[in-house]
Amino acid sequence: MVIETSRPIAQVARELGIGEGTLGNWVAAYRRDHAGDEPALNISERERLRQLEREARELRMENEFLKKPPRTSPRIIGE
């Protein structure tokens, strides 16, 4: 259900009444065992992937910028 419908593991696990970790392990094992079975991305999927990767890079840069301490302006003597 997770693989075929791309639904979140947590949602499917709740529906089936099993632990998320268990289902996650099963999905990971399936993906490892069937890594070569997935069809190649089409042109629009590749473009969307590039857009998402670019957005992720930008968000990481923004996040790093926000983590930096603010710069203080130099004080002018006599203030």
C-alpha positions in Angstrom: 0.0 0.0 0.0 2.9 2.4 0.8 4.8 1.5 -2.4 1.9 1.4 -4.8 -0.1 4.4 -3.6 2.8 6.5 -2.1 0.8 7.0 1.1 2.7 7.8 4.3 3.9 4.8 6.3 2.3 6.2 9.5 -1.1 6.4 7.9 -1.0 2.8 6.4 0.4 1.4 9.7 -2.6 2.9 11.6 -5.0 1.5 9.1 -3.4 -2.0 9.4 -3.0 -1.8 13.2 0.8 -2.4 13.1 3.7 -0.3 14.4 5.2 2.4 12.1 8.7 1.1 12.7 7.7 -2.4 11.7 6.1 -1.3 8.5 8.9 1.1 7.8 11.4 -1.7 8.1 9.3 -3.8 5.7 9.1 -1.0 3.2 12.8 -0.3 3.4 13.6 -4.0 2.9 11.2 -4.1 -0.1 12.8 -1.0 -1.6 16.3 -2.5 -1.1 15.3 -5.8 -2.7 13.5 -4.1 -5.6 15.7 -1.1 -6.2 16.2 -1.9 -9.9 12.5 -2.6 -10.5 11.3 1.0 -10.4 10.7 2.6 -13.8 12.9 5.5 -14.9 11.5 9.0 -14.3 9.8 10.7 -17.3 10.8 14.2 -18.4 8.2 16.0 -16.2 9.2 13.9 -13.2 12.9 14.7 -13.7 12.1 18.4 -14.0 10.0 18.3 -10.8 12.9 16.5 -9.1 15.3 19.2 -10.2 12.9 21.9 -8.9 12.6 20.2 -5.5 16.3 19.7 -5.2 16.9 23.4 -6.0 14.3 24.3 -3.4 15.8 22.1 -0.8 19.3 23.7 -1.4 17.8 27.1 -1.0 16.0 26.2 2.2 19.2 24.7 3.6 21.1 27.9 2.8 18.3 30.0 4.4 18.3 27.7 7.4 22.1 28.0 7.8 21.8 31.8 7.5 19.2 32.0 10.2 21.3 29.9 12.6 24.2 32.4 12.4 24.3 35.0 15.3 23.2 38.4 14.3 26.0 40.9 13.4 26.2 43.9 15.6 26.9 47.3 14.2 30.1 49.0 15.4 29.5 51.6 18.0 30.5 55.2 17.3 32.6 56.7 20.1 30.8 59.5 21.8 27.3 58.1 21.5 
